[in-house]
Amino acid sequence: MPFVRHPPGFRTKHWRALYESYILDVDSLKKAVGEGALFVLIDAEPWGPNGSEPAEIGLSLLPSFNVDGEESTTWTLDDITSQYGIETHWIRVLGRDRREKGRQPNHFGTKYDLEDNEIEDKVSDIIRRFIQRHGSPSKKTPIILGGFSLHFEFCILSRFYPKLLELFTSWVDLQEVVGHVANKADGLITPSLREPMISCGFEEIASQRAKLLHNAATDTVQTAAVLIRVLKLEEGVKLEVKCSALKSHPRLDRKDPLKKRIWKNRPTPIEIFPYAAKVSRSTGFTNFETAEPLLGIFAGHCPVAVGLSGDKKHGWVCLPDLDALQEFVRRVDSSTLDGDLWSAISAHDPTVVAVKDLAELKLAKQAGVHQLAEGKRAQRRCKSADTTISDMVMDHLFGQEWEAVLSSMDVSDTGPAV
């Protein structure tokens, strides 16, 4: 998550000093480590229809270490955890279960099942004990909050667990740091955690299926590993970060559009992706093979899906709700990013009824068909009623007309005049 003065999705008024104490480059990180800084690496996995609450939280606590020390000869997560004394905790929120099938396994640290209102105190206690064990007894120890793409974590910390933010002196997003020390493949603007892990030599990650559901605790261990590896890079050396072979599953994508985030043209059905913005930039998108880079460029806005037109002149960014869409358009339209002038206009149609999934869309369409059928039946009933009334009126008028004719005639004069 890049630093922006007024970030979308969360407020910083009560922790502005921390928010502005961000670390962006490797040199600043090395300086902090030299001062005995401790790292608290955090990751959270979303839950709920809007993905705005945490289902689980992972913590990995990394003591200060010698950046110039001997580098590990083996690169497995178990080796890194043991060698650097990484302490890991996995917190699952009761009542917010995630499906187990297809999930990334976790075997690091201690697992807790807690009520949501117990988490803030528990995490605070874990961090304070860690500081007591590894902090300096003679001076204040810098405590750095870290993670990989921290936007969602900042959202939940500022909203649900604000007291935890009082424990940190600065923060770093490893996604941004990696972006500064990596030779990135064409079109890969913001790497996922998987790419730098593979670039750092963790072959165990390369052998795993790319589409496993993430585990918060395992992600923090991986983030700690990337942090250590980046800090041990020799001056001037770059990470060779390449796009991983993330192949969408066409059958799965056709079955459930919610499992597909990268689209050709606008994501559909519109009822599932109603809050869309149409974006363009001064240099176009001819260097984009797909719309995937848009996910990284606008990661701070939490897009749910992106698309790219066939002529690569404009793209689509779908947001989770109307407020997020309006905020996105306000911030992106007429803004400059990486030297390009961007435009963004809302493509939201207020007449479209938003639905959560295909099942709800099916029900809505069935209801629409029933409503249309009922409307046609009502029209036929009205037409039938109108015809009956018309016939009654005509009969009435016809009867009145003949009565008038007969009354005007002299019925006793039946023969011809003489």
HELIX and SHEET records of a PDB file:
HELIX    1   1 LYS A   13  TRP A   15  5                                   3    
HELIX    2   2 ARG A   16  TYR A   19  1                                   4    
HELIX    3   3 VAL A   26  GLY A   34  1                                   9    
HELIX    4   4 LEU A   77  TYR A   84  1                                   8    
HELIX    5   5 ASP A  116  HIS A  134  1                                  19    
HELIX    6   6 HIS A  151  PHE A  160  1                                  10    
HELIX    7   7 PRO A  162  LEU A  167  5                                   6    
HELIX    8   8 LEU A  174  VAL A  181  1                                   8    
HELIX    9   9 ARG A  194  SER A  199  1                                   6    
HELIX   10  10 GLU A  203  ALA A  206  1                                   4    
HELIX   11  11 ALA A  216  LEU A  231  1                                  16    
HELIX   12  12 PRO A  250  LYS A  255  1                                   6    
HELIX   13  13 PRO A  257  LYS A  259  5                                   3    
HELIX   14  14 GLU A  292  ILE A  297  1                                   6    
HELIX   15  15 ALA A  299  HIS A  301  5                                   3    
HELIX   16  16 LEU A  322  VAL A  332  1                                  11    
HELIX   17  17 LEU A  358  SER A  408  1                                  51    
SHEET    1   A 7 TYR A  22  ILE A  23  0                                        
SHEET    2   A 7 SER A 170  ASP A 173  1                                        
SHEET    3   A 7 ILE A 143  GLY A 147  1                                        
SHEET    4   A 7 LEU A  38  TRP A  47  1                                        
SHEET    5   A 7 GLU A  53  LEU A  62 -1                                        
SHEET    6   A 7 GLU A  87  VAL A  93 -1                                        
SHEET    7   A 7 THR A 110  LEU A 114  1                                        
SHEET    1   B 2 ALA A 182  LYS A 184  0                                        
SHEET    2   B 2 LEU A 239  VAL A 241  1                                        
SHEET    1   C 6 ILE A 262  LYS A 264  0                                        
SHEET    2   C 6 ALA A 305  LEU A 308  1                                        
SHEET    3   C 6 GLY A 315  CYS A 318 -1                                        
SHEET    4   C 6 ALA A 276  ARG A 281 -1                                        
SHEET    5   C 6 ASP A 340  SER A 346 -1                                        
SHEET    6   C 6 THR A 336  LEU A 337 -1                                        
END                                                                             
